[in-house]
Amino acid sequence: MSELKRTPLFELYGNYPSSRCIDFGGWELPVQFYGIQREHEAVRTAAGLFDVSHMGEFMVTGKDAEKFIQQMTTNDVTKLKINQAQYTLMCYPDGGVVDDLLVYKLSEIEFMLVVNASNIDKDLEWLQKHLNGDVTLENRSDHTALLALQGPNAAQILSRVTDHDIHSLNPFHFINEANVSGAPVLLSRTGYTGEDGFEIYCSSQDAPKVWEGLVAVSEPDELIPAGLGARDTLRFEAKLPLYGQELSKDITPLEAGVGFFVKLDKGEFIGRNVLAEQKEQGLKRKLVGIEMIDRGIPRHGYSVYAGDERIGEVTTGTQSPTLKRNLGLAILEIDYTKLDTEVSVEIRGKKLRAKVIKAPFYKRPKAAKEGEK
């Protein structure tokens, strides 16, 4: 059995006696520090600090770097200005998803791609297979740490450890060569929780200093570390997709409800023809929200039925920590995706009633969005 990988912050987990680690795609990562419910609520009401250093970072450089990324991804990278970031996807020729990722434009000839940890090797191989022109691809994952500071108090906490004007930093913009807790970082107003927040990229050796600096300047209960459990429930409530569940080689971006990030009019890219055909002919299935009527919790992989006919499956489900309701995301045949359509979920051999509801299940209050564009 191979040894689990550890992030540069692993030794700090011992500062939290209640922390518990699990094997997450070959990484020994904390599923919780204080408990999923408490950490979830902290991010919704104050702030949480996540170690997501297992994510992958690739540098793409050269005069043809933009052209290469444009060919490989679904969004329009030519719309990015320097110091802007973009959510996008890489697809196979059949429209299935290789991975979803963020693209950061550092200069006219330099970009950073941030990919999912479980897909680092696969993504690297896929990109290398299609390299063309004056492009250099470098895997910087082993040298880069990533911290995510998320929640309504994130900006005021971060402002205590940096001199940069972060309050005027718009979502999906970043400051390159910023300084946080005395360490050089790339500071991005992005996140995966449905809340305001920041992602902080730094060298592996500086990660503990950045983490401890943020914890040191926060007031009691203003900021707590948060693990994978809360990260999953937070992104689920906001209907942010997880690769391997809402997105996969068998689920297209259009079916997963992220068609906004597929720019069919930008020109050729891998998977475009199939996605264009899918949009023109109409979807045969799509991702929807469901709520249990009967008592039960829908879980990933559970079958969904209309009568005796299997019409799809749950991609993610839990009892929502914010709403206290048993909710799920499910990919269903298109005829059963209208709001209030009654379906059933097979849970432990029993078909329990549920209905299709609007998703995302949670959106942060508009007052929290003032100053954003």
FENFENNOR-V74326 format. One record per residue. RES is the residue in three letters. PSI is psi in whole degrees, -180 to 180 (* if undefined). Layout:
{{RES/PSI} {RES/PSI}}
//
This chain:
{{MET/127} {SER/150} {GLU/141} {LEU/144} {LYS/153} {ARG/146} {THR/167} {PRO/-12} {LEU/3} {PHE/-42} {GLU/-24} {LEU/-19} {TYR/-30} {GLY/-15} {ASN/-9} {TYR/98} {PRO/-27} {SER/1} {SER/146} {ARG/126} {CYS/154} {ILE/167} {ASP/111} {PHE/95} {GLY/35} {GLY/3} {TRP/142} {GLU/98} {LEU/152} {PRO/123} {VAL/-26} {GLN/158} {PHE/-45} {TYR/-11} {GLY/138} {ILE/-44} {GLN/-48} {ARG/-41} {GLU/-40} {HIS/-49} {GLU/-36} {ALA/-42} {VAL/-35} {ARG/-29} {THR/-23} {ALA/-95} {ALA/149} {GLY/151} {LEU/120} {PHE/142} {ASP/108} {VAL/38} {SER/-9} {HIS/-15} {MET/157} {GLY/144} {GLU/123} {PHE/138} {MET/129} {VAL/116} {THR/160} {GLY/164} {LYS/-19} {ASP/15} {ALA/-47} {GLU/-44} {LYS/-41} {PHE/-48} {ILE/-37} {GLN/-38} {GLN/-30} {MET/-19} {THR/164} {THR/-29} {ASN/172} {ASP/96} {VAL/-19} {THR/-15} {LYS/-13} {LEU/138} {LYS/163} {ILE/137} {ASN/23} {GLN/152} {ALA/162} {GLN/135} {TYR/138} {THR/-179} {LEU/153} {MET/135} {CYS/156} {TYR/166} {PRO/-27} {ASP/6} {GLY/-13} {GLY/160} {VAL/127} {VAL/-47} {ASP/159} {ASP/150} {LEU/171} {LEU/142} {VAL/126} {TYR/127} {LYS/107} {LEU/-35} {SER/-178} {GLU/-22} {ILE/15} {GLU/127} {PHE/152} {MET/130} {LEU/131} {VAL/116} {VAL/167} {ASN/143} {ALA/-43} {SER/-12} {ASN/6} {ILE/-54} {ASP/-44} {LYS/-46} {ASP/-43} {LEU/-45} {GLU/-41} {TRP/-45} {LEU/-44} {GLN/-36} {LYS/-28} {HIS/8} {LEU/137} {ASN/138} {GLY/-160} {ASP/81} {VAL/133} {THR/132} {LEU/124} {GLU/129} {ASN/111} {ARG/13} {SER/-41} {ASP/-16} {HIS/-1} {THR/133} {ALA/155} {LEU/123} {LEU/141} {ALA/118} {LEU/112} {GLN/143} {GLY/166} {PRO/-22} {ASN/4} {ALA/-46} {ALA/-43} {GLN/-33} {ILE/-47} {LEU/-35} {SER/-18} {ARG/-15} {VAL/13} {THR/152} {ASP/-3} {HIS/150} {ASP/81} {ILE/-20} {HIS/-26} {SER/2} {LEU/120} {ASN/157} {PRO/143} {PHE/28} {HIS/159} {PHE/161} {ILE/115} {ASN/147} {GLU/42} {ALA/175} {ASN/122} {VAL/123} {SER/33} {GLY/8} {ALA/143} {PRO/131} {VAL/165} {LEU/122} {LEU/117} {SER/137} {ARG/77} {THR/172} {GLY/-178} {TYR/38} {THR/-12} {GLY/1} {GLU/168} {ASP/155} {GLY/-179} {PHE/149} {GLU/135} {ILE/111} {TYR/129} {CYS/174} {SER/155} {SER/-39} {GLN/-22} {ASP/-11} {ALA/-46} {PRO/-37} {LYS/-42} {VAL/-45} {TRP/-54} {GLU/-32} {GLY/-41} {LEU/-43} {VAL/-39} {ALA/-32} {VAL/-2} {SER/147} {GLU/162} {PRO/131} {ASP/6} {GLU/-29} {LEU/130} {ILE/151} {PRO/148} {ALA/147} {GLY/-169} {LEU/-32} {GLY/-50} {ALA/-36} {ARG/-39} {ASP/-44} {THR/-36} {LEU/-49} {ARG/-33} {PHE/-48} {GLU/-33} {ALA/4} {LYS/41} {LEU/125} {PRO/150} {LEU/128} {TYR/137} {GLY/-11} {GLN/-73} {GLU/-23} {LEU/142} {SER/-180} {LYS/-17} {ASP/-1} {ILE/124} {THR/162} {PRO/-35} {LEU/-42} {GLU/-33} {ALA/-3} {GLY/18} {VAL/35} {GLY/-22} {PHE/-28} {PHE/13} {VAL/108} {LYS/90} {LEU/-22} {ASP/4} {LYS/-12} {GLY/-172} {GLU/140} {PHE/162} {ILE/124} {GLY/-8} {ARG/-44} {ASN/-44} {VAL/-41} {LEU/-39} {ALA/-41} {GLU/-40} {GLN/-41} {LYS/-40} {GLU/-41} {GLN/-18} {GLY/146} {LEU/145} {LYS/-16} {ARG/160} {LYS/166} {LEU/132} {VAL/166} {GLY/146} {ILE/151} {GLU/135} {MET/136} {ILE/-49} {ASP/166} {ARG/121} {GLY/159} {ILE/122} {PRO/134} {ARG/161} {HIS/129} {GLY/-12} {TYR/139} {SER/145} {VAL/138} {TYR/154} {ALA/105} {GLY/-125} {ASP/-1} {GLU/125} {ARG/123} {ILE/3} {GLY/-163} {GLU/158} {VAL/133} {THR/-40} {THR/144} {GLY/151} {THR/178} {GLN/118} {SER/120} {PRO/-30} {THR/-45} {LEU/-14} {LYS/35} {ARG/150} {ASN/105} {LEU/160} {GLY/161} {LEU/136} {ALA/143} {ILE/116} {LEU/156} {GLU/143} {ILE/-30} {ASP/-12} {TYR/23} {THR/3} {LYS/148} {LEU/141} {ASP/3} {THR/129} {GLU/131} {VAL/-178} {SER/148} {VAL/130} {GLU/113} {ILE/115} {ARG/46} {GLY/-3} {LYS/140} {LYS/113} {LEU/142} {ARG/143} {ALA/171} {LYS/155} {VAL/130} {ILE/172} {LYS/139} {ALA/150} {PRO/155} {PHE/-23} {TYR/135} {LYS/134} {ARG/150} {PRO/144} {LYS/-32} {ALA/-28} {ALA/-9} {LYS/4} {GLU/137} {GLY/-11} {GLU/160} {LYS/*}}
//
